[in-house]
Amino acid sequence: MIKRIKEVIKENKERQKKIIAQNEELLWANVFHDSIRGKKAIEDLPLNIGRWAGNYSFFYVLNRILNDYQPKRILEFGLGESSKFVSVYLDNYLINSEHLIIEQDDNWRITFENKFVLSLRSLIKVLPLIKKKYKECDFNGYENIENTITSAFDLYLIDGPFGSSNYSRFDIFTLVQKLSNKDEFIILIDDYDRHGEKQTVNELLKMFKNKEMNVFTATYTGMKDVIVIGTEKYKYITSL
């Protein structure tokens, strides 16, 4: 009997957490739609928000970053709904920006491009998925990315590759490790509610601290969590 009572209490707690998250997501949906009001190209863009793609908090933060800070060089991990969003921004509102997308699956690239035409300034590079290792843990990474990406970007948009149990999407650590406190940038990471992404962010923050790079962070929560990290130039990302 006591065991069953404990199970019921646990089930109720989980159900309550899910209800709270769903309510948060509904609020973010309204906030997102308000934030794109007046941008006809974005309003008319068919987006499949949620599930494997970013949720409403993700797209709200991404919209604010693109609108408020107008990054000139954008690097995105994972081809999908956010690629469409950034691409439409480039064609209509960020006419001096460029967008590089790293994708793991050439078949998905072909399928995507048959359905949606990206901006001419949105370039896709396919780098196959391989197993890499950090602190004795395996994670999914892009083959040869350290030699493919050799310059800095203003915005790092991380929603790929497939997540890992530990140090998920850790290629971003390898790339920004090359940066110094003279560089200004924003890193937007989806799925921050997961253990692997939290590990990666913790390693990023420790690395920035060791290199005496002052960064600001904020977490935006809906059905999923998204974290944004920015340097001094972008410190107001904490109050979007």
Secondary structure, DSSP 8 states (H G I E B T S, - for coil): -HHHHHHHHHHHHHHHHHHHHHHHHHHHHHHHHHHTTT-HHHHT-----STTS--HHHHHHHHHHHHHH--SEEEEES-SHHHHHHHHHHHHT-TT-EEEEEES-HHHHHHHHHH----TTEEEEE--EEEEEETTEEEEEETTHHHH--S--SEEEE--S---SSSTTTHHHHHHTT--TT---EEEES-TTSHHHHHHHHHHHHHHHHTT--EEEEEEESSSEEEEEEEGGGGGGGG-
